[in-house]
Amino acid sequence: MLDTGTGLIGLLILIADIYAIIKIVQSASSTLSKAIWIVIVLFFPVIGLVAWFLIGPKGT
């Protein structure tokens, strides 16, 4: 039986990853940099999100 908290955490991670991808696309970084960050966030949802937040592309 699945715990309801596990599903909620997964949903929050999904929402945060979608937010990160939107912000990555809107950033002023190069297309290659954006593509690399999106791949990192997609393949490593939690680690990629934390890495993007700490060292990812900034600005619009």
N, CA, C and O atoms as a Tripos MOL2 file, in Angstrom:
@<TRIPOS>MOLECULE
protein
  240   239    60     0     0
PROTEIN
NO_CHARGES

@<TRIPOS>ATOM
      1 N           0.8390   -1.1720    0.0000 N.3       1 MET1
      2 CA          0.0000    0.0000    0.0000 C.3       1 MET1
      3 C           0.8900    1.2440    0.0000 C.2       1 MET1
      4 O           1.8490    1.3430    0.7650 O.2       1 MET1
      5 N           0.5480    2.1890   -0.8760 N.am      2 LEU2
      6 CA          1.3370    3.4120   -0.9750 C.3       2 LEU2
      7 C           0.9280    4.4180    0.0870 C.2       2 LEU2
      8 O          -0.2450    4.5460    0.4350 O.2       2 LEU2
      9 N           1.9030    5.1080    0.5780 N.am      3 ASP3
     10 CA          1.6630    6.1590    1.5670 C.3       3 ASP3
     11 C           1.2320    7.4370    0.8390 C.2       3 ASP3
     12 O           1.8210    7.7820   -0.1860 O.2       3 ASP3
     13 N           0.2480    8.1250    1.3330 N.am      4 THR4
     14 CA         -0.2450    9.3510    0.7160 C.3       4 THR4
     15 C           0.8400   10.4240    0.6920 C.2       4 THR4
     16 O           0.8910   11.2240   -0.2430 O.2       4 THR4
     17 N           1.6930   10.4550    1.6870 N.am      5 GLY5
     18 CA          2.7740   11.4290    1.7410 C.3       5 GLY5
     19 C           3.7610   11.2650    0.6080 C.2       5 GLY5
     20 O           4.2960   12.2500    0.0990 O.2       5 GLY5
     21 N           4.0080   10.0280    0.2070 N.am      6 THR6
     22 CA          4.9300    9.7630   -0.8950 C.3       6 THR6
     23 C           4.3950   10.3600   -2.1890 C.2       6 THR6
     24 O           5.1430   10.9750   -2.9490 O.2       6 THR6
     25 N           3.1040   10.1800   -2.4420 N.am      7 GLY7
     26 CA          2.4970   10.7530   -3.6360 C.3       7 GLY7
     27 C           2.5240   12.2690   -3.6330 C.2       7 GLY7
     28 O           2.7300   12.8960   -4.6720 O.2       7 GLY7
     29 N           2.3180   12.8530   -2.4690 N.am      8 LEU8
     30 CA          2.3460   14.3110   -2.3490 C.3       8 LEU8
     31 C           3.7510   14.8460   -2.6010 C.2       8 LEU8
     32 O           3.9160   15.8650   -3.2720 O.2       8 LEU8
     33 N           4.7510   14.1740   -2.0760 N.am      9 ILE9
     34 CA          6.1410   14.5990   -2.3020 C.3       9 ILE9
     35 C           6.4840   14.5060   -3.7860 C.2       9 ILE9
     36 O           7.1250   15.4030   -4.3340 O.2       9 ILE9
     37 N           6.0610   13.4280   -4.4330 N.am     10 GLY10
     38 CA          6.2980   13.2760   -5.8610 C.3      10 GLY10
     39 C           5.6370   14.3810   -6.6680 C.2      10 GLY10
     40 O           6.2230   14.8970   -7.6190 O.2      10 GLY10
     41 N           4.4240   14.7430   -6.2920 N.am     11 LEU11
     42 CA          3.7120   15.8150   -6.9740 C.3      11 LEU11
     43 C           4.4200   17.1560   -6.7840 C.2      11 LEU11
     44 O           4.5270   17.9410   -7.7270 O.2      11 LEU11
     45 N           4.8970   17.4180   -5.5860 N.am     12 LEU12
     46 CA          5.6250   18.6680   -5.3250 C.3      12 LEU12
     47 C           6.9230   18.7340   -6.1230 C.2      12 LEU12
     48 O           7.2890   19.7950   -6.6280 O.2      12 LEU12
     49 N           7.6190   17.6070   -6.2370 N.am     13 ILE13
     50 CA          8.8510   17.5660   -7.0330 C.3      13 ILE13
     51 C           8.5320   17.8130   -8.5030 C.2      13 ILE13
     52 O           9.2570   18.5400   -9.1820 O.2      13 ILE13
     53 N           7.4540   17.2130   -8.9970 N.am     14 LEU14
     54 CA          7.0380   17.4250  -10.3850 C.3      14 LEU14
     55 C           6.7310   18.8960  -10.6430 C.2      14 LEU14
     56 O           7.1680   19.4490  -11.6520 O.2      14 LEU14
     57 N           5.9960   19.5280   -9.7570 N.am     15 ILE15
     58 CA          5.6590   20.9470   -9.9080 C.3      15 ILE15
     59 C           6.9300   21.8020   -9.8820 C.2      15 ILE15
     60 O           7.0710   22.7260  -10.6830 O.2      15 ILE15
     61 N           7.8420   21.5020   -8.9730 N.am     16 ALA16
     62 CA          9.0920   22.2620   -8.8810 C.3      16 ALA16
     63 C           9.9420   22.0700  -10.1380 C.2      16 ALA16
     64 O          10.5770   23.0190  -10.6000 O.2      16 ALA16
     65 N           9.9640   20.8680  -10.6910 N.am     17 ASP17
     66 CA         10.7290   20.6110  -11.9150 C.3      17 ASP17
     67 C          10.1300   21.3570  -13.1070 C.2      17 ASP17
     68 O          10.8650   21.9010  -13.9310 O.2      17 ASP17
     69 N           8.8140   21.3840  -13.2000 N.am     18 ILE18
     70 CA          8.1700   22.1310  -14.2830 C.3      18 ILE18
     71 C           8.4920   23.6150  -14.1540 C.2      18 ILE18
     72 O           8.7830   24.2780  -15.1500 O.2      18 ILE18
     73 N           8.4400   24.1340  -12.9390 N.am     19 TYR19
     74 CA          8.7990   25.5340  -12.6970 C.3      19 TYR19
     75 C          10.2490   25.7960  -13.1190 C.2      19 TYR19
     76 O          10.5370   26.7990  -13.7720 O.2      19 TYR19
     77 N          11.1570   24.8910  -12.7430 N.am     20 ALA20
     78 CA         12.5700   25.0540  -13.0930 C.3      20 ALA20
     79 C          12.7600   25.0600  -14.6040 C.2      20 ALA20
     80 O          13.5200   25.8730  -15.1310 O.2      20 ALA20
     81 N          12.0790   24.1620  -15.3010 N.am     21 ILE21
     82 CA         12.2190   24.0950  -16.7550 C.3      21 ILE21
     83 C          11.7050   25.3790  -17.3990 C.2      21 ILE21
     84 O          12.3230   25.8920  -18.3320 O.2      21 ILE21
     85 N          10.6000   25.8930  -16.9210 N.am     22 ILE22
     86 CA         10.0790   27.1580  -17.4560 C.3      22 ILE22
     87 C          11.0810   28.2800  -17.2320 C.2      22 ILE22
     88 O          11.3340   29.0740  -18.1380 O.2      22 ILE22
     89 N          11.6500   28.3550  -16.0440 N.am     23 LYS23
     90 CA         12.6300   29.4040  -15.7380 C.3      23 LYS23
     91 C          13.9120   29.2260  -16.5560 C.2      23 LYS23
     92 O          14.5290   30.2100  -16.9630 O.2      23 LYS23
     93 N          14.3100   27.9880  -16.7940 N.am     24 ILE24
     94 CA         15.4910   27.7320  -17.6190 C.3      24 ILE24
     95 C          15.2540   28.2450  -19.0350 C.2      24 ILE24
     96 O          16.1190   28.9120  -19.6040 O.2      24 ILE24
     97 N          14.0980   27.9420  -19.6040 N.am     25 VAL25
     98 CA         13.7770   28.3770  -20.9620 C.3      25 VAL25
     99 C          13.7330   29.9010  -21.0410 C.2      25 VAL25
    100 O          14.1210   30.4690  -22.0620 O.2      25 VAL25
    101 N          13.2770   30.5660  -20.0050 N.am     26 GLN26
    102 CA         13.1690   32.0230  -19.9980 C.3      26 GLN26
    103 C          14.4940   32.7220  -19.6990 C.2      26 GLN26
    104 O          14.5790   33.9440  -19.8210 O.2      26 GLN26
    105 N          15.5190   31.9830  -19.3150 N.am     27 SER27
    106 CA         16.7870   32.6080  -18.9410 C.3      27 SER27
    107 C          17.5160   33.1460  -20.1680 C.2      27 SER27
    108 O          17.1840   32.8100  -21.3050 O.2      27 SER27
    109 N          18.5030   33.9770  -19.9150 N.am     28 ALA28
    110 CA         19.2830   34.6010  -20.9840 C.3      28 ALA28
    111 C          20.4730   33.7410  -21.4080 C.2      28 ALA28
    112 O          21.3120   34.2040  -22.1810 O.2      28 ALA28
    113 N          20.5640   32.5350  -20.9350 N.am     29 SER29
    114 CA         21.6810   31.6550  -21.2560 C.3      29 SER29
    115 C          21.6070   31.1930  -22.7030 C.2      29 SER29
    116 O          20.5950   31.3670  -23.3820 O.2      29 SER29
    117 N          22.7120   30.5970  -23.1580 N.am     30 SER30
    118 CA         22.7510   30.0690  -24.5220 C.3      30 SER30
    119 C          21.8140   28.8680  -24.6560 C.2      30 SER30
    120 O          21.4300   28.2460  -23.6660 O.2      30 SER30
    121 N          21.4630   28.5640  -25.8800 N.am     31 THR31
    122 CA         20.5560   27.4460  -26.1460 C.3      31 THR31
    123 C          21.1570   26.1360  -25.6620 C.2      31 THR31
    124 O          20.4440   25.3040  -25.1020 O.2      31 THR31
    125 N          22.4510   25.9380  -25.8670 N.am     32 LEU32
    126 CA         23.1110   24.7130  -25.4220 C.3      32 LEU32
    127 C          23.0620   24.5850  -23.9070 C.2      32 LEU32
    128 O          22.7940   23.5050  -23.3800 O.2      32 LEU32
    129 N          23.3180   25.6770  -23.2100 N.am     33 SER33
    130 CA         23.2620   25.6680  -21.7500 C.3      33 SER33
    131 C          21.8550   25.3360  -21.2590 C.2      33 SER33
    132 O          21.6870   24.5540  -20.3230 O.2      33 SER33
    133 N          20.8550   25.9270  -21.8890 N.am     34 LYS34
    134 CA         19.4720   25.6370  -21.5240 C.3      34 LYS34
    135 C          19.1500   24.1640  -21.7290 C.2      34 LYS34
    136 O          18.5370   23.5270  -20.8730 O.2      34 LYS34
    137 N          19.5690   23.6320  -22.8700 N.am     35 ALA35
    138 CA         19.2810   22.2290  -23.1830 C.3      35 ALA35
    139 C          19.9380   21.2950  -22.1700 C.2      35 ALA35
    140 O          19.3310   20.3160  -21.7350 O.2      35 ALA35
    141 N          21.1650   21.5990  -21.8010 N.am     36 ILE36
    142 CA         21.8780   20.7640  -20.8270 C.3      36 ILE36
    143 C          21.1650   20.8060  -19.4720 C.2      36 ILE36
    144 O          20.9900   19.7640  -18.8390 O.2      36 ILE36
    145 N          20.7570   21.9830  -19.0240 N.am     37 TRP37
    146 CA         20.0550   22.0960  -17.7410 C.3      37 TRP37
    147 C          18.7220   21.3740  -17.7630 C.2      37 TRP37
    148 O          18.3480   20.7330  -16.7810 O.2      37 TRP37
    149 N          18.0020   21.4700  -18.8700 N.am     38 ILE38
    150 CA         16.7150   20.7750  -18.9660 C.3      38 ILE38
    151 C          16.9150   19.2680  -18.8910 C.2      38 ILE38
    152 O          16.1540   18.5770  -18.2140 O.2      38 ILE38
    153 N          17.9300   18.7500  -19.5780 N.am     39 VAL39
    154 CA         18.2120   17.3090  -19.5270 C.3      39 VAL39
    155 C          18.5860   16.8860  -18.1070 C.2      39 VAL39
    156 O          18.1350   15.8430  -17.6330 O.2      39 VAL39
    157 N          19.3930   17.6760  -17.4350 N.am     40 ILE40
    158 CA         19.7840   17.3580  -16.0540 C.3      40 ILE40
    159 C          18.5540   17.3220  -15.1450 C.2      40 ILE40
    160 O          18.4040   16.4030  -14.3390 O.2      40 ILE40
    161 N          17.6840   18.3080  -15.2710 N.am     41 VAL41
    162 CA         16.4870   18.3630  -14.4200 C.3      41 VAL41
    163 C          15.5460   17.1900  -14.7400 C.2      41 VAL41
    164 O          14.9230   16.6350  -13.8360 O.2      41 VAL41
    165 N          15.4440   16.8160  -16.0120 N.am     42 LEU42
    166 CA         14.5550   15.7170  -16.3780 C.3      42 LEU42
    167 C          15.0760   14.3580  -15.9150 C.2      42 LEU42
    168 O          14.3020   13.5330  -15.4280 O.2      42 LEU42
    169 N          16.3800   14.1170  -16.0600 N.am     43 PHE43
    170 CA         16.9350   12.8110  -15.7060 C.3      43 PHE43
    171 C          17.2380   12.6490  -14.2160 C.2      43 PHE43
    172 O          17.2310   11.5330  -13.6980 O.2      43 PHE43
    173 N          17.5010   13.7530  -13.5360 N.am     44 PHE44
    174 CA         17.7890   13.7250  -12.1000 C.3      44 PHE44
    175 C          16.8910   14.7560  -11.4090 C.2      44 PHE44
    176 O          17.3650   15.8310  -11.0410 O.2      44 PHE44
    177 N          15.6100   14.4490  -11.2280 N.am     45 PRO45
    178 CA         14.6480   15.4610  -10.7810 C.3      45 PRO45
    179 C          15.0220   16.1950   -9.4960 C.2      45 PRO45
    180 O          14.9310   17.4220   -9.4540 O.2      45 PRO45
    181 N          15.4310   15.4970   -8.4700 N.am     46 VAL46
    182 CA         15.7180   16.1680   -7.1970 C.3      46 VAL46
    183 C          17.0970   16.8080   -7.2250 C.2      46 VAL46
    184 O          17.2400   17.9900   -6.9130 O.2      46 VAL46
    185 N          18.1020   16.0460   -7.5940 N.am     47 ILE47
    186 CA         19.4760   16.5690   -7.6400 C.3      47 ILE47
    187 C          19.5920   17.6760   -8.6800 C.2      47 ILE47
    188 O          20.2390   18.6940   -8.4360 O.2      47 ILE47
    189 N          18.9680   17.4820   -9.8360 N.am     48 GLY48
    190 CA         19.0040   18.4900  -10.8900 C.3      48 GLY48
    191 C          18.3360   19.7840  -10.4610 C.2      48 GLY48
    192 O          18.8130   20.8740  -10.7770 O.2      48 GLY48
    193 N          17.2330   19.6610   -9.7420 N.am     49 LEU49
    194 CA         16.5190   20.8430   -9.2510 C.3      49 LEU49
    195 C          17.3770   21.6210   -8.2580 C.2      49 LEU49
    196 O          17.4690   22.8460   -8.3380 O.2      49 LEU49
    197 N          17.9910   20.9220   -7.3420 N.am     50 VAL50
    198 CA         18.8550   21.5790   -6.3450 C.3      50 VAL50
    199 C          20.0610   22.2250   -7.0340 C.2      50 VAL50
    200 O          20.4250   23.3570   -6.7160 O.2      50 VAL50
    201 N          20.6810   21.5050   -7.9790 N.am     51 ALA51
    202 CA         21.8320   22.0450   -8.7010 C.3      51 ALA51
    203 C          21.4390   23.2780   -9.5060 C.2      51 ALA51
    204 O          22.1680   24.2700   -9.5220 O.2      51 ALA51
    205 N          20.2840   23.2190  -10.1760 N.am     52 TRP52
    206 CA         19.8260   24.3760  -10.9480 C.3      52 TRP52
    207 C          19.5890   25.5650  -10.0190 C.2      52 TRP52
    208 O          19.9610   26.6930  -10.3420 O.2      52 TRP52
    209 N          18.9800   25.3150   -8.8830 N.am     53 PHE53
    210 CA         18.7030   26.3990   -7.9410 C.3      53 PHE53
    211 C          19.9930   27.0530   -7.4460 C.2      53 PHE53
    212 O          20.0510   28.2720   -7.2820 O.2      53 PHE53
    213 N          21.0230   26.2460   -7.2090 N.am     54 LEU54
    214 CA         22.2770   26.7770   -6.6610 C.3      54 LEU54
    215 C          23.1910   27.3800   -7.7160 C.2      54 LEU54
    216 O          23.7840   28.4320   -7.4790 O.2      54 LEU54
    217 N          23.3230   26.7370   -8.8830 N.am     55 ILE55
    218 CA         24.3240   27.1910   -9.8530 C.3      55 ILE55
    219 C          23.7980   27.3520  -11.2680 C.2      55 ILE55
    220 O          24.5780   27.5820  -12.1920 O.2      55 ILE55
    221 N          22.5020   27.2360  -11.4530 N.am     56 GLY56
    222 CA         21.9220   27.2850  -12.7890 C.3      56 GLY56
    223 C          21.8680   28.6760  -13.3840 C.2      56 GLY56
    224 O          22.2540   29.6550  -12.7450 O.2      56 GLY56
    225 N          21.3790   28.7540  -14.6300 N.am     57 PRO57
    226 CA         21.2890   30.0600  -15.3100 C.3      57 PRO57
    227 C          20.3410   30.9980  -14.5760 C.2      57 PRO57
    228 O          19.2880   30.5850  -14.0900 O.2      57 PRO57
    229 N          20.7250   32.2430  -14.5070 N.am     58 LYS58
    230 CA         19.9220   33.2540  -13.8010 C.3      58 LYS58
    231 C          19.4280   34.3180  -14.7680 C.2      58 LYS58
    232 O          19.9760   34.4700  -15.8600 O.2      58 LYS58
    233 N          18.4190   35.0400  -14.3810 N.am     59 GLY59
    234 CA         17.9410   36.1940  -15.1580 C.3      59 GLY59
    235 C          16.9680   35.8250  -16.2470 C.2      59 GLY59
    236 O          16.6910   34.6530  -16.5030 O.2      59 GLY59
    237 N          16.4490   36.8750  -16.8910 N.am     60 THR60
    238 CA         15.4900   36.6730  -17.9780 C.3      60 THR60
    239 C          16.0400   37.1790  -19.2820 C.2      60 THR60
    240 O          15.3690   37.0920  -20.3100 O.2      60 THR60
@<TRIPOS>BOND
     1     1     2 1
     2     2     3 1
     3     3     4 2
     4     3     5 am
     5     5     6 1
     6     6     7 1
     7     7     8 2
     8     7     9 am
     9     9    10 1
    10    10    11 1
    11    11    12 2
    12    11    13 am
    13    13    14 1
    14    14    15 1
    15    15    16 2
    16    15    17 am
    17    17    18 1
    18    18    19 1
    19    19    20 2
    20    19    21 am
    21    21    22 1
    22    22    23 1
    23    23    24 2
    24    23    25 am
    25    25    26 1
    26    26    27 1
    27    27    28 2
    28    27    29 am
    29    29    30 1
    30    30    31 1
    31    31    32 2
    32    31    33 am
    33    33    34 1
    34    34    35 1
    35    35    36 2
    36    35    37 am
    37    37    38 1
    38    38    39 1
    39    39    40 2
    40    39    41 am
    41    41    42 1
    42    42    43 1
    43    43    44 2
    44    43    45 am
    45    45    46 1
    46    46    47 1
    47    47    48 2
    48    47    49 am
    49    49    50 1
    50    50    51 1
    51    51    52 2
    52    51    53 am
    53    53    54 1
    54    54    55 1
    55    55    56 2
    56    55    57 am
    57    57    58 1
    58    58    59 1
    59    59    60 2
    60    59    61 am
    61    61    62 1
    62    62    63 1
    63    63    64 2
    64    63    65 am
    65    65    66 1
    66    66    67 1
    67    67    68 2
    68    67    69 am
    69    69    70 1
    70    70    71 1
    71    71    72 2
    72    71    73 am
    73    73    74 1
    74    74    75 1
    75    75    76 2
    76    75    77 am
    77    77    78 1
    78    78    79 1
    79    79    80 2
    80    79    81 am
    81    81    82 1
    82    82    83 1
    83    83    84 2
    84    83    85 am
    85    85    86 1
    86    86    87 1
    87    87    88 2
    88    87    89 am
    89    89    90 1
    90    90    91 1
    91    91    92 2
    92    91    93 am
    93    93    94 1
    94    94    95 1
    95    95    96 2
    96    95    97 am
    97    97    98 1
    98    98    99 1
    99    99   100 2
   100    99   101 am
   101   101   102 1
   102   102   103 1
   103   103   104 2
   104   103   105 am
   105   105   106 1
   106   106   107 1
   107   107   108 2
   108   107   109 am
   109   109   110 1
   110   110   111 1
   111   111   112 2
   112   111   113 am
   113   113   114 1
   114   114   115 1
   115   115   116 2
   116   115   117 am
   117   117   118 1
   118   118   119 1
   119   119   120 2
   120   119   121 am
   121   121   122 1
   122   122   123 1
   123   123   124 2
   124   123   125 am
   125   125   126 1
   126   126   127 1
   127   127   128 2
   128   127   129 am
   129   129   130 1
   130   130   131 1
   131   131   132 2
   132   131   133 am
   133   133   134 1
   134   134   135 1
   135   135   136 2
   136   135   137 am
   137   137   138 1
   138   138   139 1
   139   139   140 2
   140   139   141 am
   141   141   142 1
   142   142   143 1
   143   143   144 2
   144   143   145 am
   145   145   146 1
   146   146   147 1
   147   147   148 2
   148   147   149 am
   149   149   150 1
   150   150   151 1
   151   151   152 2
   152   151   153 am
   153   153   154 1
   154   154   155 1
   155   155   156 2
   156   155   157 am
   157   157   158 1
   158   158   159 1
   159   159   160 2
   160   159   161 am
   161   161   162 1
   162   162   163 1
   163   163   164 2
   164   163   165 am
   165   165   166 1
   166   166   167 1
   167   167   168 2
   168   167   169 am
   169   169   170 1
   170   170   171 1
   171   171   172 2
   172   171   173 am
   173   173   174 1
   174   174   175 1
   175   175   176 2
   176   175   177 am
   177   177   178 1
   178   178   179 1
   179   179   180 2
   180   179   181 am
   181   181   182 1
   182   182   183 1
   183   183   184 2
   184   183   185 am
   185   185   186 1
   186   186   187 1
   187   187   188 2
   188   187   189 am
   189   189   190 1
   190   190   191 1
   191   191   192 2
   192   191   193 am
   193   193   194 1
   194   194   195 1
   195   195   196 2
   196   195   197 am
   197   197   198 1
   198   198   199 1
   199   199   200 2
   200   199   201 am
   201   201   202 1
   202   202   203 1
   203   203   204 2
   204   203   205 am
   205   205   206 1
   206   206   207 1
   207   207   208 2
   208   207   209 am
   209   209   210 1
   210   210   211 1
   211   211   212 2
   212   211   213 am
   213   213   214 1
   214   214   215 1
   215   215   216 2
   216   215   217 am
   217   217   218 1
   218   218   219 1
   219   219   220 2
   220   219   221 am
   221   221   222 1
   222   222   223 1
   223   223   224 2
   224   223   225 am
   225   225   226 1
   226   226   227 1
   227   227   228 2
   228   227   229 am
   229   229   230 1
   230   230   231 1
   231   231   232 2
   232   231   233 am
   233   233   234 1
   234   234   235 1
   235   235   236 2
   236   235   237 am
   237   237   238 1
   238   238   239 1
   239   239   240 2
@<TRIPOS>SUBSTRUCTURE
     1 MET1         2 RESIDUE 1 A MET
     2 LEU2         6 RESIDUE 1 A LEU
     3 ASP3        10 RESIDUE 1 A ASP
     4 THR4        14 RESIDUE 1 A THR
     5 GLY5        18 RESIDUE 1 A GLY
     6 THR6        22 RESIDUE 1 A THR
     7 GLY7        26 RESIDUE 1 A GLY
     8 LEU8        30 RESIDUE 1 A LEU
     9 ILE9        34 RESIDUE 1 A ILE
    10 GLY10       38 RESIDUE 1 A GLY
    11 LEU11       42 RESIDUE 1 A LEU
    12 LEU12       46 RESIDUE 1 A LEU
    13 ILE13       50 RESIDUE 1 A ILE
    14 LEU14       54 RESIDUE 1 A LEU
    15 ILE15       58 RESIDUE 1 A ILE
    16 ALA16       62 RESIDUE 1 A ALA
    17 ASP17       66 RESIDUE 1 A ASP
    18 ILE18       70 RESIDUE 1 A ILE
    19 TYR19       74 RESIDUE 1 A TYR
    20 ALA20       78 RESIDUE 1 A ALA
    21 ILE21       82 RESIDUE 1 A ILE
    22 ILE22       86 RESIDUE 1 A ILE
    23 LYS23       90 RESIDUE 1 A LYS
    24 ILE24       94 RESIDUE 1 A ILE
    25 VAL25       98 RESIDUE 1 A VAL
    26 GLN26      102 RESIDUE 1 A GLN
    27 SER27      106 RESIDUE 1 A SER
    28 ALA28      110 RESIDUE 1 A ALA
    29 SER29      114 RESIDUE 1 A SER
    30 SER30      118 RESIDUE 1 A SER
    31 THR31      122 RESIDUE 1 A THR
    32 LEU32      126 RESIDUE 1 A LEU
    33 SER33      130 RESIDUE 1 A SER
    34 LYS34      134 RESIDUE 1 A LYS
    35 ALA35      138 RESIDUE 1 A ALA
    36 ILE36      142 RESIDUE 1 A ILE
    37 TRP37      146 RESIDUE 1 A TRP
    38 ILE38      150 RESIDUE 1 A ILE
    39 VAL39      154 RESIDUE 1 A VAL
    40 ILE40      158 RESIDUE 1 A ILE
    41 VAL41      162 RESIDUE 1 A VAL
    42 LEU42      166 RESIDUE 1 A LEU
    43 PHE43      170 RESIDUE 1 A PHE
    44 PHE44      174 RESIDUE 1 A PHE
    45 PRO45      178 RESIDUE 1 A PRO
    46 VAL46      182 RESIDUE 1 A VAL
    47 ILE47      186 RESIDUE 1 A ILE
    48 GLY48      190 RESIDUE 1 A GLY
    49 LEU49      194 RESIDUE 1 A LEU
    50 VAL50      198 RESIDUE 1 A VAL
    51 ALA51      202 RESIDUE 1 A ALA
    52 TRP52      206 RESIDUE 1 A TRP
    53 PHE53      210 RESIDUE 1 A PHE
    54 LEU54      214 RESIDUE 1 A LEU
    55 ILE55      218 RESIDUE 1 A ILE
    56 GLY56      222 RESIDUE 1 A GLY
    57 PRO57      226 RESIDUE 1 A PRO
    58 LYS58      230 RESIDUE 1 A LYS
    59 GLY59      234 RESIDUE 1 A GLY
    60 THR60      238 RESIDUE 1 A THR
